[in-house]
């Protein structure tokens, strides 16, 4: 079997050809005719080394006793992203009002290698099962879970291998430093391994996000303004396609699939089992700039927004700076930005003119958080022991008994653990809006949006201002080209604590969710007056986006759909608003065309 697989990979055989679709194809649910028998599930269990799991939700104890100690423990777990990741039944988002609720699969294959994944894919195809794939489980759109499905759970595929001179199979390109990551690796562990070796790999900002899902979404991280898209660093992927074959995809072998995996969305083209990313030279320092400025009136806040937009354009619109500022209705401008390649003294000097202006305005402004600039050795930014000793205020720890000491996460991500979304919308903001003749209208729109709801500008998620080579590499991905021309991704969102219908004391507040969703929509509408056909980042976008194909991929969608029809002609892989999902019912169970 292994020899035949290697021969296929070496020969670069064509992928599955487009085939005629069955006219009324429907996947089966648990309890329906055609659902696998107990004996058939046992056969799959044997194929995957006896590791098949019949998934039971931890929330069942809450349905039985919502005020009991066991239920209290479950909801405490839902604020620990490491614990959520270690459960096949849980997802990092507990649901979205009017959209979806986290629901466990019927069975899960905790895959240890590509052959386990292949066995699961073949079984699902043979029995007409819905497939779900969970790595980190961070999908806001609910794509890493599905009721009545077979879950391919990649958590245990956590091998990390560093390369001094990697050449993708079948290519003759120059060798380059790289790192191979199993699909279950999370970014904290990837960063720690690579930086300790004196290199840098571009990934995501949240430490517990899975590497494979981020690459397939395009992948923005804190330092993307310098290093570009995470997907643009992809050199090679091992992927199991819908026919159950284990394939390599790179620029020289299965190149169309390779391109689609670079930003075409997770869960649509196959199951990635390993990725290899190029690594970059590691700067000496990474750092952060933090501040909170409060205006004493709407008029003063409007002036603050105007001043900041000009300051950003003149001083921060470059590869050194990333992350975000948040504009709040209570007239607060919150700065949570990062920098690379400079020290805290140079960072403070960069901000001095803006902060001096704020102070010079007297009582119009105050600091709800004093301006702070700090740097750390780049090798230490993801070193758990270093962080716990030197920056304990910035990280939280996995407090489960026996949890690895390396399990830390940024305190700023605590709110996302288990959250129940009320609304989430984003749009890329074109860099042309920073021009002298456009900037006043931009400031007006930002101020108007902040009257409706809080709004964040994520500068690292727009690549305008990045080095030319980073932008060029990003254009060779499936990500919406709007990202390359944007100075920031604007995000407005509303959320509540972990919530599940039917569990007393933990049910979602749907009336509040509806009201908040209206406010988010109103805030984003102010920005869309300037961006009438906005693009949106697939991983951080509106579940209800009507024109999702244009918003997520723009002109790239037609090519993505052609790749989908080639590698998965029967639509085995389905996710909400994924490539090809327009051919299916909203639940992914019935083929429409």
C-alpha positions as CSV (number, residue, x, y, z in Angstrom):
1,X,0.0,0.0,0.0
2,X,2.8,2.4,1.0
3,X,4.8,1.6,-2.2
4,X,1.7,2.3,-4.4
5,X,1.1,5.6,-2.6
6,X,4.7,6.7,-3.1
7,X,4.6,5.8,-6.8
8,X,1.5,7.9,-7.2
9,X,3.1,10.9,-5.5
10,X,6.3,10.6,-7.4
11,X,4.5,10.4,-10.7
12,X,2.2,13.3,-10.0
13,X,-0.8,11.4,-11.4
14,X,-3.8,13.6,-12.2
15,X,-6.4,14.1,-9.5
16,X,-9.9,12.8,-9.8
17,X,-11.6,13.9,-13.0
18,X,-14.9,15.7,-13.1
19,X,-17.7,13.2,-13.1
20,X,-21.5,13.5,-13.6
21,X,-23.3,14.1,-10.3
22,X,-26.0,11.9,-9.0
23,X,-29.2,13.8,-9.5
24,X,-30.7,13.4,-5.9
25,X,-27.7,12.6,-3.8
26,X,-28.3,12.9,0.0
27,X,-26.0,12.1,2.9
28,X,-27.4,9.9,5.7
29,X,-28.0,10.9,9.3
30,X,-27.8,8.8,12.4
31,X,-30.9,6.5,12.7
32,X,-31.7,6.7,9.0
33,X,-31.5,3.8,6.5
34,X,-27.9,3.5,5.3
35,X,-26.3,4.7,8.5
36,X,-23.4,2.4,9.2
37,X,-24.1,-0.7,11.3
38,X,-22.3,-1.4,14.5
39,X,-20.2,-4.0,12.7
40,X,-19.2,-1.4,10.0
41,X,-18.1,1.1,12.7
42,X,-16.1,-1.7,14.2
43,X,-14.4,-2.2,10.9
44,X,-13.4,1.4,10.8
45,X,-12.2,1.2,14.4
46,X,-9.9,-1.7,13.4
47,X,-8.5,0.3,10.5
48,X,-7.5,3.2,12.7
49,X,-5.8,1.1,15.4
50,X,-8.8,0.8,17.8
51,X,-9.0,4.6,18.4
52,X,-12.4,5.3,17.0
53,X,-14.4,7.4,19.4
54,X,-18.2,7.4,19.9
55,X,-18.5,11.1,20.8
56,X,-20.4,12.2,23.9
57,X,-20.8,15.8,24.7
58,X,-19.6,17.0,28.1
59,X,-22.7,19.2,28.2
60,X,-24.9,16.2,28.8
61,X,-24.2,16.5,32.6
62,X,-25.5,20.1,32.3
63,X,-28.8,19.0,30.7
64,X,-29.3,16.6,33.6
65,X,-28.2,19.0,36.4
66,X,-27.5,22.5,35.1
67,X,-26.7,23.8,38.6
68,X,-24.5,20.9,39.6
69,X,-20.8,20.9,40.3
70,X,-20.1,18.8,37.1
71,X,-21.8,21.4,35.0
72,X,-19.9,24.2,36.7
73,X,-16.7,22.4,35.8
74,X,-17.8,22.1,32.1
75,X,-18.4,25.8,31.8
76,X,-15.1,26.5,33.5
77,X,-13.5,24.3,30.8
78,X,-15.1,26.4,28.1
79,X,-12.9,29.3,29.2
80,X,-9.8,27.2,28.7
81,X,-8.8,27.0,25.0
82,X,-6.4,24.2,25.6
83,X,-9.1,22.1,27.2
84,X,-11.5,22.8,24.4
85,X,-8.9,21.7,21.9
86,X,-8.3,18.5,23.7
87,X,-12.0,17.5,23.4
88,X,-13.5,16.1,20.2
89,X,-16.9,17.3,21.3
90,X,-16.1,21.0,21.9
91,X,-15.3,24.0,19.7
92,X,-13.7,27.3,20.6
93,X,-16.9,29.1,19.6
94,X,-20.0,27.7,21.3
95,X,-22.3,29.1,18.6
96,X,-23.7,32.1,16.7
97,X,-27.2,33.5,17.3
98,X,-29.5,32.4,14.5
99,X,-26.8,30.5,12.7
100,X,-25.3,27.5,14.4
101,X,-24.7,25.8,17.8
102,X,-21.7,23.7,18.6
103,X,-22.8,20.1,18.2
104,X,-20.6,17.0,18.4
105,X,-20.1,14.5,15.7
106,X,-21.4,11.0,16.1
107,X,-18.0,9.4,15.8
108,X,-14.4,10.8,15.7
109,X,-11.2,9.4,14.3
110,X,-8.3,10.8,16.4
111,X,-5.9,10.5,13.5
112,X,-2.2,9.8,14.1
113,X,-1.1,9.8,10.5
114,X,-2.3,10.3,6.9
115,X,-3.4,6.7,6.6
116,X,-5.9,7.1,9.5
117,X,-7.3,10.2,7.7
118,X,-7.5,8.2,4.4
119,X,-9.4,5.4,6.1
120,X,-11.9,7.9,7.5
121,X,-12.3,9.6,4.2
122,X,-12.9,6.3,2.4
123,X,-15.4,5.2,5.0
124,X,-17.3,8.5,4.8
125,X,-17.5,8.3,1.0
126,X,-18.6,4.6,1.0
127,X,-21.4,5.3,3.5
128,X,-22.5,8.8,2.4
129,X,-21.5,10.5,5.6
130,X,-20.9,14.1,6.4
131,X,-17.3,14.8,7.3
132,X,-16.1,17.4,9.8
133,X,-12.5,18.2,10.4
134,X,-11.1,19.7,13.6
135,X,-7.6,20.9,14.2
136,X,-7.6,23.8,16.6
137,X,-11.4,24.1,16.4
138,X,-11.4,27.9,16.1
139,X,-13.8,28.3,13.2
140,X,-16.3,31.2,13.9
141,X,-18.4,29.8,11.1
142,X,-18.9,26.4,12.8
143,X,-17.0,24.5,10.2
144,X,-15.1,22.3,12.7
145,X,-18.2,20.5,13.9
146,X,-21.4,19.0,12.5
147,X,-24.1,16.8,14.0
148,X,-24.5,13.3,12.5
149,X,-21.0,13.5,11.0
150,X,-17.7,11.6,11.2
151,X,-15.1,13.9,12.7
152,X,-11.5,13.7,11.5
153,X,-9.7,15.0,14.5
154,X,-6.0,15.9,13.8
155,X,-5.0,17.0,17.3
156,X,-2.5,14.2,17.8
157,X,-0.7,14.9,14.5
158,X,1.7,17.2,16.3
159,X,5.1,16.4,14.9
160,X,7.4,19.4,14.2
161,X,10.5,19.0,12.0
162,X,13.0,21.7,11.2
163,X,14.8,21.8,7.8
164,X,18.0,23.6,7.0
165,X,17.6,23.1,3.3
166,X,14.2,22.0,2.1
167,X,13.2,21.4,-1.6
168,X,9.6,20.5,-2.4
169,X,9.3,17.1,-4.0
170,X,9.6,17.3,-7.8
171,X,10.9,20.8,-7.8
172,X,14.4,22.1,-8.6
173,X,14.3,25.3,-6.6
174,X,17.1,26.4,-4.3
175,X,17.0,24.7,-0.9
176,X,15.8,27.0,1.9
177,X,15.2,26.8,5.6
178,X,11.7,25.5,6.5
179,X,9.6,23.7,9.1
180,X,7.2,20.8,8.6
181,X,4.2,20.8,11.0
182,X,1.6,18.1,11.5
183,X,-2.0,19.3,11.1
184,X,-2.6,19.2,14.8
185,X,0.2,21.6,15.8
186,X,-0.9,24.9,17.2
187,X,0.9,28.1,16.6
188,X,2.4,28.5,20.1
189,X,4.3,25.2,19.6
190,X,5.3,26.1,16.0
191,X,6.6,29.5,17.0
192,X,8.5,28.2,20.0
193,X,10.3,25.5,18.0
194,X,11.2,27.8,15.2
195,X,12.3,30.8,17.2
196,X,14.4,28.6,19.5
197,X,16.2,27.5,16.4
198,X,16.9,31.2,15.5
199,X,14.3,31.5,12.8
200,X,10.8,32.9,12.4
201,X,7.7,31.3,10.8
202,X,4.7,33.4,9.8
203,X,1.5,32.2,11.5
204,X,-1.5,33.4,13.5
205,X,-1.6,35.6,16.5
206,X,-3.7,33.4,18.8
207,X,-1.5,30.7,20.4
208,X,-4.0,27.9,20.2
209,X,-5.1,28.2,16.6
210,X,-4.3,25.2,14.5
211,X,-1.7,25.6,11.7
212,X,-3.6,23.8,8.9
213,X,-6.8,25.7,9.3
214,X,-5.0,29.1,9.3
215,X,-3.0,28.3,6.2
216,X,-6.1,27.3,4.3
217,X,-7.8,30.6,5.3
218,X,-4.9,32.6,4.0
219,X,-3.5,33.4,7.5
220,X,-2.8,36.7,9.1
221,X,-0.7,37.0,12.2
222,X,0.6,39.8,14.3
223,X,3.6,40.4,12.1
224,X,2.0,39.9,8.7
225,X,2.7,43.6,7.7
226,X,6.4,42.5,7.6
227,X,6.2,38.8,6.6
228,X,3.0,38.6,4.6
229,X,0.4,35.9,4.5
230,X,1.1,32.6,6.3
231,X,-0.3,30.8,3.2
232,X,2.3,32.6,1.0
233,X,5.0,30.7,3.0
234,X,3.6,27.3,2.2
235,X,6.1,25.2,0.3
236,X,4.3,21.9,0.4
237,X,1.3,20.1,1.8
238,X,0.5,16.5,2.4
239,X,-3.3,16.2,1.8
240,X,-5.9,13.4,1.7
241,X,-8.2,14.0,-1.2
242,X,-11.8,12.9,-1.6
243,X,-10.8,9.6,-3.3
244,X,-8.8,8.6,-0.1
245,X,-5.4,9.1,-1.7
246,X,-2.5,10.7,0.2
247,X,-1.0,13.3,-2.1
248,X,1.7,15.9,-2.0
249,X,0.8,19.3,-3.3
250,X,3.4,22.0,-4.1
251,X,4.3,24.4,-6.9
252,X,5.6,21.5,-9.1
253,X,3.2,18.6,-8.2
254,X,-0.6,19.0,-8.1
255,X,0.0,22.8,-8.4
256,X,-3.6,23.7,-8.9
257,X,-4.6,22.0,-5.6
258,X,-1.5,23.6,-3.9
259,X,-2.7,27.1,-5.0
260,X,-6.3,26.4,-3.7
261,X,-5.0,25.3,-0.3
262,X,-3.3,28.7,0.1
263,X,-6.3,30.6,1.2
264,X,-9.2,28.7,-0.5
265,X,-10.8,27.9,2.8
266,X,-10.4,24.9,5.1
267,X,-12.5,21.7,4.7
268,X,-13.3,22.1,1.0
269,X,-10.5,20.5,-1.0
270,X,-9.3,17.7,1.2
271,X,-7.8,17.0,4.7
272,X,-4.3,18.5,5.2
273,X,-2.2,16.2,7.3
274,X,1.2,18.1,7.1
275,X,2.4,21.4,5.9
276,X,5.9,22.7,5.2
277,X,6.5,26.4,5.5
278,X,9.5,28.5,4.7
279,X,11.1,30.2,7.6
280,X,12.4,33.8,7.8
281,X,15.3,35.5,9.4
282,X,14.4,36.2,13.1
283,X,14.6,39.8,14.2
284,X,16.4,40.6,17.5
285,X,13.3,42.0,19.2
286,X,9.5,41.9,19.2
287,X,7.5,44.4,21.2
288,X,4.2,46.0,22.0
289,X,2.7,49.5,22.3
290,X,-0.3,49.7,24.7
291,X,-2.5,52.7,25.6
292,X,-6.0,53.8,26.2
293,X,-7.1,57.4,25.5
294,X,-10.5,58.8,26.6
295,X,-12.1,61.9,25.1
296,X,-14.4,64.0,27.3
297,X,-16.8,64.7,24.4
298,X,-17.9,63.4,21.1
299,X,-16.3,66.4,19.4
300,X,-13.0,65.7,21.1
301,X,-13.2,62.0,20.2
302,X,-13.8,62.9,16.5
303,X,-10.7,65.1,16.6
304,X,-8.7,62.3,18.2
305,X,-9.8,59.9,15.4
306,X,-8.8,62.4,12.8
307,X,-5.4,63.0,14.4
308,X,-4.7,59.2,14.8
309,X,-5.6,58.4,11.2
310,X,-3.0,61.0,10.0
311,X,-0.5,59.8,12.5
312,X,-1.0,56.2,11.4
313,X,-0.5,57.2,7.7
314,X,2.7,59.2,8.5
315,X,4.4,57.0,11.1
316,X,2.9,53.5,11.4
317,X,2.0,52.5,7.9
318,X,5.0,50.3,7.3
319,X,6.3,46.8,8.0
320,X,7.4,47.6,11.5
321,X,3.9,47.9,13.0
322,X,1.0,45.5,13.3
323,X,-2.1,44.6,15.3
324,X,-4.9,47.0,16.1
325,X,-6.6,50.0,17.6
326,X,-10.2,49.9,18.8
327,X,-12.7,52.8,18.7
328,X,-15.3,52.5,21.4
329,X,-18.7,54.3,21.7
330,X,-17.7,55.6,25.1
331,X,-15.1,57.7,23.3
332,X,-12.1,55.6,24.0
333,X,-9.3,54.8,21.6
334,X,-7.6,51.6,22.7
335,X,-4.1,50.9,21.3
336,X,-2.9,47.2,21.2
337,X,-0.2,47.3,18.6
338,X,3.0,45.3,18.1
339,X,6.3,46.1,16.5
340,X,9.3,44.2,15.3
341,X,13.0,45.0,14.6
342,X,13.2,48.0,16.9
343,X,13.5,48.5,20.6
344,X,11.0,50.1,23.0
345,X,12.9,53.4,23.0
346,X,12.5,53.8,19.3
347,X,8.9,52.7,19.5
348,X,8.2,55.3,22.2
349,X,10.0,57.9,20.1
350,X,7.7,57.0,17.1
351,X,4.6,57.6,19.2
352,X,5.9,60.8,21.0
353,X,4.4,63.4,18.6
354,X,1.0,61.8,18.8
355,X,1.0,61.4,22.6
356,X,2.4,64.9,23.0
357,X,-0.5,66.3,21.0
358,X,-2.9,64.4,23.2
359,X,-1.4,65.8,26.4
360,X,-1.2,69.3,24.9
361,X,-5.0,69.3,24.6
362,X,-5.4,69.5,28.3
363,X,-8.7,68.3,29.8
364,X,-10.1,67.2,26.5
365,X,-8.3,63.8,26.9
366,X,-7.2,61.5,29.6
367,X,-5.4,58.1,29.7
368,X,-7.5,55.2,30.9
369,X,-4.4,53.2,30.3
370,X,-1.0,54.9,30.4
371,X,1.1,54.6,27.3
372,X,3.4,51.6,27.6
373,X,6.2,50.3,25.3
374,X,8.0,47.1,25.9
375,X,10.2,44.7,24.0
376,X,11.4,41.1,24.5
377,X,14.1,39.0,22.8
378,X,12.4,37.5,19.7
379,X,13.5,34.0,20.8
380,X,11.5,34.4,24.0
381,X,8.1,35.7,22.8
382,X,6.6,32.3,22.7
383,X,8.7,30.7,25.5
384,X,6.1,29.8,28.1
385,X,8.6,29.8,31.0
386,X,10.0,33.2,30.0
387,X,6.5,34.7,29.7
388,X,5.3,33.3,33.0
389,X,8.4,34.7,34.8
390,X,8.8,38.1,32.9
391,X,5.3,39.0,31.6
392,X,2.8,37.1,33.8
393,X,0.2,39.8,33.2
394,X,0.1,39.0,29.5
395,X,-0.6,35.2,29.7
396,X,-2.9,32.7,31.3
397,X,-2.1,29.1,32.0
398,X,-3.9,25.8,31.4
399,X,-4.8,25.0,35.0
400,X,-6.0,21.5,34.5
401,X,-4.1,19.0,36.7
402,X,-1.2,17.5,34.8
403,X,-1.4,20.0,31.9
404,X,1.9,20.7,30.2
405,X,3.7,23.7,31.6
406,X,4.0,25.0,28.1
407,X,0.2,25.4,27.7
408,X,-0.2,29.2,27.9
409,X,-2.3,31.6,25.9
410,X,-2.6,35.4,25.6
411,X,-4.8,37.0,28.3
412,X,-6.3,39.1,25.5
413,X,-7.8,35.9,23.9
414,X,-9.7,34.8,27.0
415,X,-12.9,36.5,25.8
416,X,-12.9,34.3,22.7
417,X,-12.7,31.0,24.6
418,X,-16.2,29.4,24.3
419,X,-17.8,32.7,23.3
420,X,-21.3,32.8,21.8
421,X,-21.3,35.2,18.8
422,X,-24.1,37.7,18.3
423,X,-22.5,39.2,15.2
424,X,-19.2,39.4,13.4
425,X,-18.4,41.5,10.3
426,X,-15.3,42.6,8.6
427,X,-14.2,44.6,5.5
428,X,-10.8,45.4,4.1
429,X,-10.1,49.2,4.0
430,X,-8.3,50.3,0.8
431,X,-5.0,52.1,1.3
432,X,-6.3,54.8,-1.1
433,X,-8.4,56.0,1.8
434,X,-5.3,57.3,3.5
435,X,-4.6,59.8,0.7
436,X,-4.9,63.5,1.6
437,X,-8.2,63.9,-0.3
438,X,-9.8,60.8,1.2
439,X,-8.5,60.8,4.8
440,X,-11.1,63.3,6.1
441,X,-14.0,61.1,4.9
442,X,-12.2,58.0,6.4
443,X,-12.0,59.7,9.8
444,X,-15.6,60.7,9.6
445,X,-16.7,57.2,8.7
446,X,-14.7,55.7,11.6
447,X,-16.2,58.2,14.0
448,X,-19.7,57.5,12.7
449,X,-19.2,53.8,13.0
450,X,-18.0,54.1,16.6
451,X,-21.3,55.8,17.5
452,X,-23.0,52.6,16.7
453,X,-20.7,50.0,18.2
454,X,-17.1,49.3,18.9
455,X,-14.8,48.9,15.8
456,X,-11.3,47.7,15.5
457,X,-8.8,48.4,12.7
458,X,-6.4,45.4,12.4
459,X,-3.5,46.8,10.5
460,X,-1.6,43.5,10.2
461,X,-4.6,42.1,8.2
462,X,-4.2,44.5,5.3
463,X,-1.0,44.0,3.4
464,X,-0.6,47.5,1.9
465,X,2.6,48.9,3.4
466,X,4.2,45.5,3.5
467,X,7.4,44.8,1.6
468,X,6.9,44.3,-2.2
469,X,8.1,40.7,-2.0
470,X,5.5,39.9,0.7
471,X,2.7,41.4,-1.4
472,X,3.8,39.6,-4.5
473,X,3.8,36.2,-2.7
474,X,0.4,36.9,-1.3
475,X,-1.0,37.6,-4.8
476,X,0.0,34.0,-5.6
477,X,-2.5,32.7,-3.2
478,X,-6.3,32.3,-3.4
479,X,-6.9,35.1,-0.9
480,X,-9.1,38.0,-2.1
481,X,-6.8,40.4,-3.9
482,X,-8.5,43.2,-1.9
483,X,-6.3,42.2,1.1
484,X,-3.2,43.2,-0.8
485,X,-4.5,46.8,-1.4
486,X,-5.8,47.3,2.1
487,X,-4.1,49.1,5.0
488,X,-6.3,47.3,7.5
489,X,-9.1,44.9,8.1
490,X,-12.0,46.6,9.9
491,X,-13.9,44.3,12.3
492,X,-17.0,44.9,14.4
493,X,-18.4,42.1,16.5
494,X,-20.5,41.4,19.5
495,X,-20.6,38.3,21.7
496,X,-21.7,36.8,25.0
497,X,-20.3,34.1,27.3
498,X,-20.5,30.4,26.4
499,X,-24.2,29.5,25.9
500,X,-26.3,26.6,24.9
501,X,-30.1,26.3,24.4
502,X,-31.8,24.1,26.9
503,X,-29.3,24.5,29.7
504,X,-30.8,26.6,32.5
505,X,-28.6,29.5,33.5
506,X,-26.5,29.1,30.4
507,X,-28.9,29.8,27.6
508,X,-28.1,32.5,25.0
509,X,-29.8,35.9,25.4
510,X,-31.2,36.0,21.9
511,X,-33.0,39.4,22.3
512,X,-29.7,41.0,23.3
513,X,-27.9,39.2,20.5
514,X,-30.4,40.5,18.0
515,X,-30.0,44.1,19.2
516,X,-26.3,43.9,19.2
517,X,-26.3,42.4,15.7
518,X,-28.2,45.4,14.5
519,X,-25.7,47.8,16.0
520,X,-22.8,45.9,14.4
521,X,-24.5,46.1,11.0
522,X,-25.1,49.8,11.5
523,X,-21.4,50.4,12.4
524,X,-20.1,48.5,9.4
525,X,-22.6,50.2,7.1
526,X,-20.8,53.5,7.8
527,X,-17.6,52.1,6.5
528,X,-19.2,50.4,3.5
529,X,-20.3,53.8,2.3
530,X,-16.6,54.3,1.4
531,X,-16.1,50.6,0.3
532,X,-19.2,49.7,-1.7
533,X,-17.9,46.3,-2.7
534,X,-15.9,45.2,0.3
535,X,-13.8,42.1,0.6
536,X,-13.9,40.1,3.8
537,X,-11.5,37.7,5.5
538,X,-13.0,34.3,5.3
539,X,-12.0,33.3,8.8
540,X,-13.3,36.5,10.3
541,X,-16.5,37.3,8.5
542,X,-20.3,37.4,8.6
543,X,-22.0,34.0,8.8
544,X,-24.9,35.6,6.8
545,X,-22.7,37.2,4.1
546,X,-24.9,37.1,1.0
547,X,-22.2,37.6,-1.6
548,X,-19.7,35.4,0.1
549,X,-18.0,34.2,-3.0
550,X,-17.1,37.7,-4.0
551,X,-16.4,38.9,-0.5
552,X,-14.0,36.0,0.4
553,X,-12.2,35.4,-2.9
554,X,-13.1,38.0,-5.4
555,X,-11.9,37.2,-8.9
556,X,-10.2,34.0,-7.6
557,X,-13.5,32.2,-7.0
558,X,-13.9,30.8,-10.5
559,X,-10.5,29.2,-10.4
560,X,-11.2,27.8,-7.0
561,X,-14.5,26.3,-8.1
562,X,-12.7,24.6,-11.0
563,X,-10.2,23.1,-8.7
564,X,-13.0,21.9,-6.4
565,X,-14.8,20.3,-9.2
566,X,-11.6,18.5,-10.2
567,X,-10.4,17.2,-6.9
568,X,-13.8,16.6,-5.2
569,X,-16.4,16.2,-8.0
570,X,-19.0,14.6,-5.7
571,X,-18.7,17.2,-3.0
572,X,-17.6,14.9,-0.2
573,X,-16.1,17.9,1.6
574,X,-18.6,20.6,2.6
575,X,-18.4,23.6,4.9
576,X,-20.7,26.6,5.3
577,X,-19.8,29.2,2.6
578,X,-16.9,27.0,1.4
579,X,-16.0,26.6,-2.2
580,X,-18.7,24.6,-3.9
581,X,-21.2,24.9,-1.0
582,X,-23.6,26.6,-3.3
583,X,-24.3,23.1,-4.8
584,X,-25.7,21.9,-1.5
585,X,-28.4,22.5,1.0
586,X,-27.5,24.8,3.9
587,X,-26.9,21.8,6.2
588,X,-24.7,20.1,3.7
589,X,-26.8,16.9,3.5
590,X,-28.6,17.3,0.2
591,X,-27.1,18.0,-3.2
592,X,-29.0,20.7,-5.1
593,X,-27.2,20.5,-8.5
